[in-house]
Amino acid sequence: MHDEIQPRPPVRPITVVGSVNRDITLRVPHLPRPGETISSAAPIDGLGGKGANQAVAAARLGGQVRLVSAVGEDGAPVLAALRRAGVRVDARTVPTARTGSATVLVDDEGGNVVVVTAGANEHLAPTDVPADVPADGTAGTGGVLVLQLEVPDAVVEHAARSAAPGTVVVLNPAPYRPVPPALLARTDVLVLNETELGLLSGAAEPATVTEAHRLLLSVPRRSGTAVIATLGAEGALLRDDDGVVHAPGITVDAVDTVGAGDTFCGALAVGLARGDALADALVLAVHAATLAVLAPGAQGGMPDETEVRLLMERTGAPAPRRLPTTDPGRG
């Protein structure tokens, strides 16, 4: 039994500002090529959107979570599902739009492609973000603010700029587009997947941990901030003021990788909310994301804190391995 991985109650609030979608998932034998028609299994309806996914992931792990979002007049069932998941919802209803939607194709290897229609998400406005996000009224300090890019840039920038003092701002720039410098300046933890790491670095998507390590070293970073690269089955890399570390992945038979990245972000937020060191939060996030790929749907496999604790006990939750802070491609 490892005392250091026993569940502990979060001590800081988590606020997610982001998207809510209705998901339709189609299981296909392989991802279609241009012009190809293929058949799918029966569609699976679910709740999605990066904001909703990250909020639900954090709530299942015991986080005290609020989601700031927008839905259409058809959004009541979606909001009810979020509340059942333990998320406090501050949602604007947009009468002229439908709730956002996503069509997800998942192949037999667990790979996926996603097509998103923004819907009401694009109508979220800076004025919809509460002034107290994400303040802890008891302690008088900030909490953890989690942001993505499925809502307008103005909303994301406003939330980061107006966050309470002491807030840890986590930015997951997905779907990727160039991040405004003012937003990066307000970001404490930048979370990238392999594709986003390549795009931000102006290079091809890394195929190995060594390549990802090299690209991570090229990402501009100011003192006091951290950059994380998630690497799927290879775990995740972290670069901060203390250097670079690698939290290894855990081998499993993936069923569906949709939502794994969002589970990682939600779990990372919970670790930070509990006051964990960033490297420890990284290990928690890798274990949670591993469990998320074992069931279909963006939220179908998101684990609770007991499931993550048991997996961490089984693996021993090894500390991340320290890597060089020089380009590994230069010997």
Secondary structure, DSSP 8 states (H G I E B T S, - for coil): --GGGS-----S-EEEE---EEEEEEE-SS---TT--------EEEEE-HHHHHHHHHHHTT--EEEEEEEETT-HHHHHHHHHTT-EEEEEEETTS--EEEEEEE-TTS-EEEEEE-GGGGG--GGGS-TTTT-BTTTTB--EEEE-SSS-HHHHHHHHHT--TT-EEEE---S-----HHHHHT-SEEEE-HHHHHHHHTS----SHHHHHHHHHHS---TT-EEEEE-GGG-EEEEETTEEEEE-------S--TTHHHHHHHHHHHHHHTT--HHHHHHHHHHHHHHHTTSSSTTTT---HHHHHHHHHHHT----EEE-SS-GGG-
